[in-house]
């Protein structure tokens, strides 16, 4: 398995239009060479835009729906498509392993690929030839998300498939601090909080992320409570090392961390 924690945002479609960042992140995602270097059989993606409350949902559709789930942006941001095939057989393997592990996993075809998924996948795997299985996150605690990730890893190993797992989200996502003009303002206090959380991610200190200072966490407002990250962390375990690929500033204060996880060498 190969893992990636990456940001998502509509402006990754065309960073030059708003001029508030995104070009560095797009270049970093493209530069990972997923299709040529990693060459996975299937992509698993967890988006912070799909929260399913009690259950962990797995999209098992053969052709996941493309969701243009944002509004208020310039016309250049609309009309794009990213439509890879799904992998129903692999998706159902994940559900079956989750249920065997006593987790509330369930298959679904009601959602698809929202921009929390495809805005990162489009530059990462632009040919859209790798099948994609999309996951939700839930209101469960980080420990449950990690157990779900562990079940995903077991299912992936048993399948014999080469899997790339992409979890998206922004560590620093306090929308009230965003700036949408060319004179976007920075937020040093928020960036300092982001640096503390990112340091724990890079050190593999998942417990440290889960138990992070609640007052600072509420101030930073990590996207989706970093639910997708905790699933990724469970799937990777301690067998992987983290590498910070890029950490662009976007909309003034938004964090755009790209972190690659590769297997540790003996």
C-alpha positions in Angstrom: 0.0 0.0 0.0 1.0 3.6 -0.7 -0.5 6.5 1.2 -1.0 10.2 0.7 -2.5 13.0 2.8 -3.4 15.8 0.4 -5.5 19.0 0.4 -8.6 19.6 -1.6 -10.1 22.8 -2.9 -11.9 24.0 -6.0 -9.1 26.4 -6.9 -6.9 23.4 -7.7 -8.8 23.2 -11.0 -7.3 26.5 -12.2 -5.1 28.2 -9.6 -4.3 31.1 -11.8 -7.9 32.3 -11.9 -8.2 33.5 -8.3 -4.5 34.0 -7.7 -4.7 32.9 -4.1 -2.5 29.8 -4.3 -2.8 26.2 -5.5 -0.2 26.1 -8.3 2.5 24.7 -6.1 0.1 22.0 -4.7 -1.0 21.0 -8.2 2.7 20.7 -9.3 3.5 18.7 -6.2 0.7 16.2 -6.8 1.6 15.8 -10.5 5.2 15.4 -9.6 4.5 12.4 -7.5 4.1 10.4 -10.7 1.4 8.1 -9.2 0.4 6.6 -12.6 4.0 6.0 -13.7 5.9 5.4 -10.4 3.4 3.8 -8.0 1.1 2.2 -10.6 -1.6 1.0 -8.2 -4.4 -1.3 -9.3 -6.9 0.7 -7.4 -7.2 4.1 -5.6 -9.0 4.3 -2.3 -10.0 7.9 -1.5 -11.5 9.4 1.7 -12.9 12.9 1.5 -13.9 15.2 4.4 -16.9 16.3 2.3 -18.6 13.0 2.8 -19.7 12.5 6.4 -22.1 9.6 7.1 -22.7 10.0 10.8 -22.9 6.4 12.2 -21.7 4.2 9.3 -18.5 3.9 7.3 -19.8 3.9 3.7 -18.0 2.5 0.7 -19.0 3.5 -2.9 -19.4 0.2 -4.8 -20.7 1.7 -8.0 -19.1 0.7 -11.3 -19.0 4.4 -12.4 -18.9 6.8 -9.4 -20.9 10.0 -10.0 -18.9 13.2 -10.5 -20.2 15.8 -8.0 -19.6 19.5 -8.7 -20.4 20.3 -5.0 -19.4 23.9 -4.7 -20.8 27.3 -5.6 -19.8 31.0 -5.8 -16.6 30.5 -7.8 -15.8 32.0 -11.3 -17.2 30.3 -14.4 -13.8 28.8 -15.2 -14.2 26.5 -12.2 -17.2 24.7 -13.7 -17.8 22.2 -16.5 -14.7 20.0 -15.7 -15.0 16.3 -15.4 -13.1 13.5 -13.7 -14.7 10.2 -14.2 -12.6 7.1 -13.5 -14.3 3.7 -13.2 -15.1 2.3 -9.8 -14.2 -1.2 -8.5 -17.3 -2.8 -7.0 -15.6 -6.1 -6.2 -12.8 -4.4 -4.2 -15.3 -2.0 -2.5 -17.4 -5.0 -1.3 -14.2 -6.6 0.0 -13.6 -3.6 2.2 -17.2 -3.7 3.5 -17.0 -7.4 4.3 -13.8 -7.0 6.2 -15.2 -4.1 8.1 -18.2 -6.1 9.2 -16.0 -9.0 10.2 -14.2 -6.6 12.4 -17.4 -5.5 14.1 -17.5 -2.1 12.4 -20.6 -0.4 10.9 -19.4 -0.6 7.3 -21.9 -0.5 4.5 -21.9 -0.4 0.7 -23.5 2.6 -1.1 -24.0 4.0 -4.5 -25.7 7.2 -3.3 -22.7 9.6 -3.5 -19.7 9.4 -5.8 -16.7 11.6 -6.1 -17.1 15.0 -4.5 -14.6 17.8 -5.0 -13.0 16.7 -1.7 -11.9 13.7 -3.7 -11.5 14.6 -7.3 -9.8 18.0 -6.9 -6.8 16.1 -5.5 -7.1 13.0 -7.7 -7.3 15.0 -11.0 -3.7 16.3 -10.8 -2.5 13.1 -9.0 -3.9 10.6 -11.6 -4.9 12.8 -14.5 -5.5 10.0 -17.0 -8.3 8.7 -14.8 -7.5 5.1 -15.8 -7.1 3.8 -12.2 -10.3 2.6 -10.7 -11.4 4.6 -7.6 -13.3 3.5 -4.5 -14.5 6.4 -2.4 -15.1 6.2 1.4 -17.0 8.3 3.9 -15.9 9.2 7.4 -18.3 9.3 10.4 -18.9 10.9 13.7 -17.1 8.0 15.4 -13.9 8.8 17.4 -10.4 8.6 15.9 -9.9 5.1 17.4 -12.8 3.7 15.4 -11.5 5.4 12.2 -8.1 3.7 12.8 -9.8 0.3 13.2 -11.6 0.9 10.0 -8.3 1.7 8.3 -6.8 -1.5 9.7 -9.7 -3.5 8.2 -9.1 -1.8 4.9 -5.4 -2.8 5.0 -6.3 -6.4 5.8 -8.8 -6.5 2.9 -6.2 -4.9 0.5 -3.5 -7.5 1.5 -5.9 -10.4 1.1 -7.0 -9.2 -2.3 -3.4 -9.2 -3.7 -4.1 -5.8 -5.3 -1.7 -2.9 -5.3 -3.5 -0.1 -3.4 -2.9 3.6 -3.2 -4.9 5.3 -0.3 -5.5 9.1 -0.6 -7.0 10.9 2.4 -7.7 14.6 1.8 -8.3 17.6 4.0 -6.7 20.7 5.4 -5.2 20.9 8.8 -5.7 24.7 9.0 -9.3 25.2 7.8 -10.8 28.1 9.8 -13.0 29.5 7.1 -13.4 32.9 8.9 -9.6 33.5 8.4 -9.7 32.8 4.6 -9.1 35.6 2.2 -10.4 35.4 -1.4 -8.6 38.4 -3.0 -5.1 38.8 -4.3 -4.0 40.5 -1.1 -4.8 37.4 0.9 -3.7 37.8 4.6 -1.7 35.3 6.6 -2.6 34.1 10.0 0.6 33.4 12.0 -1.1 32.0 15.1 -3.1 29.5 13.1 0.0 28.5 11.1 1.8 27.8 14.4 -1.0 25.4 15.5 -0.9 23.8 12.0 2.8 23.3 12.4 2.3 21.4 15.7 -0.3 19.1 14.2 1.8 18.5 11.1 4.8 17.7 13.1 2.9 14.9 14.8 1.7 13.6 11.5 5.2 13.5 10.1 6.6 11.8 13.2 3.9 9.1 13.0 2.4 10.2 16.3 -1.3 9.4 15.6 -2.2 9.4 19.3 -0.7 12.9 19.5 -2.9 14.1 16.7 -6.0 12.5 18.2 -5.2 13.9 21.7 -4.1 17.4 20.5 -5.0 20.4 22.6 -8.8 20.9 22.2 -8.7 24.7 22.4 -6.0 24.9 19.6 -7.9 22.3 17.6 -11.1 24.3 17.7 -9.1 27.4 16.7 -7.6 25.7 13.6 -10.8 23.8 12.7 -9.1 20.9 10.8 -11.3 19.9 7.9 -13.6 17.0 8.8 -11.9 16.7 12.1 -9.2 14.9 10.1 -11.4 11.8 9.9 -9.9 10.7 6.6 -6.4 11.0 8.0 -7.2 8.7 10.9 -8.5 6.1 8.5 -5.3 6.4 6.5 -3.2 6.2 9.6 -5.0 3.0 10.6 -4.4 1.5 7.2 -0.7 2.3 7.2 0.1 1.4 10.8 3.7 2.0 11.8 5.1 0.3 8.8 5.4 3.6 6.8 7.5 6.7 6.9 6.1 10.2 6.2 7.6 12.8 3.9 6.4 16.4 3.5 6.2 17.0 -0.2 4.9 20.6 -0.1 3.0 22.9 2.3 1.6 25.8 0.3 -0.3 28.6 1.8 -3.7 29.2 0.1 -6.5 31.7 0.6 -4.0 33.5 2.8 -4.2 31.1 5.8 -5.4 27.7 4.6 -2.9 24.9 5.0 -2.3 22.8 1.9 0.0 20.0 3.2 0.9 17.2 0.9 2.4 14.2 2.9 3.5 11.0 1.2 3.7 7.7 3.1 6.0 5.0 1.8 6.9 1.6 3.3 9.9 1.7 5.7 12.9 -0.2 4.6 14.2 -2.9 6.9 
